[in-house]
Amino acid sequence: MTIDYAHARELMVEQQIRPWDVLDIRVLDVLAQLPREAFVAETHRKLAYTDVELPLGFGQKMMKPVIEGRTLQALDLQPGDEVLEIGTGSGYLSACMGALAREVLSLEIQPELAATARANLDAKGLGTNVRIETADALTWETERRFDAICVTGAVETIPARFTQWLRPNGRLYVIRGQSPVMEAVLVKADGSIDSLFETDIDYLRGAAPAPQFQL
């Protein structure tokens, strides 16, 4: 059976993302235009526009479309923004942010995923302003500062180094806490934190809580 991906994309936006209070027209337009199926393994392509997480390999998953929509809306990316993404995954969110901002630097700890994401972007002629670097954000060092930082895996507590990479008016989007009840937040460079919504996603590698011993 041939899938009408354009129609599936339209339904994703209208039936999943918009009802979840994603109302930013620029965000909705990007999600309605970018081919999400191109960033999904062929075996899962028919599920590209469903309300589920999809496996990427190496223990990582692609977030649900509604979470991606809320993430992009919270970041409020502007055409001149320089963005740091922590966790490239499939490259889909990287492409979305690249369509909204001036430049995206994306860090991916798994070399194979970084290579696949680059290939996904190049195959569709997307992400010419997206640079992917294989690195562990928990040990990565840089003198650069960013207008926006997007963390695509959860953390128990927000590493101080992440906020140190923000410009004076920058913002950091991250999901924090302990599964199964986590909180998506937007952290400003001045230290203020806005609570956005509750969810539950996999931890960024190295950022999970230490195992608890139980008697």
MARKETI-706766 format. One line per field, with one value per residue (C-alpha): residue number from 1; residue in one letter; x, y, z. Coordinates in Angstrom, 1 decimal. Layout:
<vexmis>
pos: (NUM,...)
code: (A,...)
xx: (X,...)
yy: (Y,...)
zz: (Z,...)
</vexmis>
This chain:
<vexmis>
pos: (1,2,3,4,5,6,7,8,9,10,11,12,13,14,15,16,17,18,19,20,21,22,23,24,25,26,27,28,29,30,31,32,33,34,35,36,37,38,39,40,41,42,43,44,45,46,47,48,49,50,51,52,53,54,55,56,57,58,59,60,61,62,63,64,65,66,67,68,69,70,71,72,73,74,75,76,77,78,79,80,81,82,83,84,85,86,87,88,89,90,91,92,93,94,95,96,97,98,99,100,101,102,103,104,105,106,107,108,109,110,111,112,113,114,115,116,117,118,119,120,121,122,123,124,125,126,127,128,129,130,131,132,133,134,135,136,137,138,139,140,141,142,143,144,145,146,147,148,149,150,151,152,153,154,155,156,157,158,159,160,161,162,163,164,165,166,167,168,169,170,171,172,173,174,175,176,177,178,179,180,181,182,183,184,185,186,187,188,189,190,191,192,193,194,195,196,197,198,199,200,201,202,203,204,205,206,207,208,209,210,211,212,213,214,215)
code: (M,T,I,D,Y,A,H,A,R,E,L,M,V,E,Q,Q,I,R,P,W,D,V,L,D,I,R,V,L,D,V,L,A,Q,L,P,R,E,A,F,V,A,E,T,H,R,K,L,A,Y,T,D,V,E,L,P,L,G,F,G,Q,K,M,M,K,P,V,I,E,G,R,T,L,Q,A,L,D,L,Q,P,G,D,E,V,L,E,I,G,T,G,S,G,Y,L,S,A,C,M,G,A,L,A,R,E,V,L,S,L,E,I,Q,P,E,L,A,A,T,A,R,A,N,L,D,A,K,G,L,G,T,N,V,R,I,E,T,A,D,A,L,T,W,E,T,E,R,R,F,D,A,I,C,V,T,G,A,V,E,T,I,P,A,R,F,T,Q,W,L,R,P,N,G,R,L,Y,V,I,R,G,Q,S,P,V,M,E,A,V,L,V,K,A,D,G,S,I,D,S,L,F,E,T,D,I,D,Y,L,R,G,A,A,P,A,P,Q,F,Q,L)
xx: (0.0,1.3,1.2,0.3,2.9,1.8,-1.7,-0.3,1.8,-1.3,-3.2,-0.2,-0.3,-4.1,-5.0,-1.9,0.2,-2.2,-4.6,-1.6,-1.5,1.2,-0.2,3.0,2.4,6.1,6.4,3.3,4.4,7.8,6.2,3.7,6.5,9.5,9.4,9.6,9.4,12.9,14.4,12.8,14.2,12.5,11.1,9.2,8.5,4.7,4.7,6.5,3.4,1.9,1.8,4.6,8.3,10.3,13.5,16.7,19.1,21.8,19.1,17.9,14.4,12.8,10.5,6.7,5.6,3.7,6.8,8.8,6.1,6.1,9.9,10.1,7.4,9.0,12.4,10.8,13.6,14.2,15.9,19.1,19.5,22.5,21.3,23.0,21.3,22.3,21.4,21.0,19.2,17.7,18.4,14.7,14.5,17.9,16.3,13.3,15.5,17.6,14.5,13.6,17.1,20.3,22.6,22.4,25.3,24.2,26.1,25.6,27.5,26.9,29.1,26.8,23.7,25.6,26.5,23.0,21.5,23.9,23.0,19.3,19.7,21.8,19.5,16.7,18.9,18.1,20.2,22.8,23.0,23.2,26.6,26.7,29.6,30.3,30.7,29.5,27.9,28.7,32.4,32.5,34.2,33.6,34.0,30.9,27.7,24.3,20.9,19.1,20.0,17.8,18.4,16.6,17.2,16.1,18.4,17.9,19.3,20.3,24.1,25.5,27.7,24.5,23.4,26.9,26.8,23.8,24.1,22.8,19.3,19.5,17.2,17.6,14.9,15.3,13.3,14.3,13.4,12.8,10.8,7.8,7.0,9.4,9.0,9.8,11.3,12.7,15.7,16.7,20.3,19.4,18.5,14.7,12.9,9.5,7.6,6.0,4.4,4.9,6.2,8.5,11.4,14.7,17.6,20.6,23.4,25.2,22.5,20.2,19.8,22.2,20.7,18.9,19.6,16.5,16.4)
yy: (0.0,3.4,6.0,9.6,11.2,14.7,13.9,12.0,15.1,17.3,15.0,15.0,18.7,19.1,16.1,15.7,18.9,21.8,20.2,20.1,23.9,24.3,27.4,29.1,29.5,29.3,26.0,24.5,25.5,23.8,20.6,20.6,20.9,18.8,15.1,13.3,10.0,10.7,10.6,7.3,3.8,2.1,-0.6,2.1,4.6,3.9,5.0,8.3,10.4,8.5,9.6,7.2,7.2,5.4,3.5,4.9,2.2,2.3,2.5,5.9,7.0,9.6,11.8,11.9,14.6,16.4,16.7,18.0,20.6,21.8,21.9,24.1,26.4,26.8,27.7,30.5,30.5,33.6,33.9,35.3,32.7,30.5,27.2,24.3,21.0,18.3,14.9,14.9,11.6,11.2,14.8,15.7,18.2,19.6,20.2,21.9,24.2,24.9,26.1,28.5,29.8,31.0,28.2,24.9,23.1,19.6,17.3,13.5,11.1,8.1,8.3,6.1,8.2,11.4,9.9,8.7,12.1,13.9,11.5,12.0,15.8,15.7,13.2,15.8,18.8,20.0,21.3,23.3,25.5,22.5,21.2,17.8,17.0,13.7,14.7,14.1,17.3,16.4,16.7,18.9,22.2,25.4,29.2,29.7,31.1,30.4,32.1,28.9,25.4,22.4,19.2,16.2,13.7,14.1,14.9,14.3,17.8,20.4,20.5,24.0,23.8,23.9,27.3,28.7,28.3,30.8,34.3,37.0,36.8,33.1,30.2,26.5,23.9,20.7,17.9,17.2,15.0,11.4,9.0,8.5,12.2,14.6,18.4,20.2,23.6,26.7,28.1,31.7,33.0,34.9,31.6,31.9,28.8,28.5,25.2,24.1,20.6,17.1,14.2,11.2,10.5,8.6,10.2,11.7,9.3,9.9,12.1,9.5,9.2,6.9,3.5,3.2,0.2,-1.2,-3.6)
zz: (0.0,-1.0,1.8,1.0,3.3,2.5,3.7,6.8,7.5,7.4,9.7,12.2,12.4,12.6,14.8,17.0,17.2,17.0,19.6,22.0,22.0,19.4,17.7,16.4,12.7,11.8,13.7,12.2,8.7,9.2,10.6,7.7,5.1,6.3,5.3,8.6,6.9,5.4,8.9,9.9,9.3,6.3,8.6,10.6,7.8,7.8,11.4,10.7,11.4,14.3,17.9,19.1,19.8,17.1,17.6,16.1,17.2,19.9,22.5,21.3,20.1,18.0,20.1,19.5,17.0,19.8,21.9,18.9,18.2,21.8,21.9,18.8,20.1,23.5,21.9,19.9,17.3,15.3,11.9,13.4,16.2,16.6,18.2,20.0,19.9,22.4,20.9,17.1,16.9,13.4,12.4,12.0,14.8,13.6,10.2,11.8,13.8,10.8,9.0,11.8,12.8,11.2,12.3,14.2,15.8,16.8,19.1,18.9,21.1,18.9,15.7,13.6,14.5,13.6,10.2,9.6,10.5,8.2,5.4,6.1,5.8,2.7,0.9,1.0,0.5,4.0,6.8,4.8,7.9,10.3,11.5,13.3,15.6,17.3,21.0,24.5,25.7,29.3,28.6,25.5,25.8,23.8,24.1,21.8,23.2,21.8,21.6,22.2,23.4,22.8,24.8,23.3,26.1,29.7,32.6,36.3,37.1,34.6,34.2,35.0,31.8,29.7,31.0,30.8,27.0,26.8,25.5,27.9,26.4,25.6,26.6,27.2,26.6,28.6,30.2,33.8,36.7,37.4,35.3,34.9,35.8,34.2,33.5,30.4,31.3,29.6,31.4,30.9,31.1,34.2,35.9,35.8,34.9,33.2,33.7,30.4,30.6,32.1,30.0,30.1,27.7,27.8,29.6,27.8,28.1,31.4,32.8,34.4,38.2,39.9,40.6,44.0,46.1,47.8,50.7)
</vexmis>
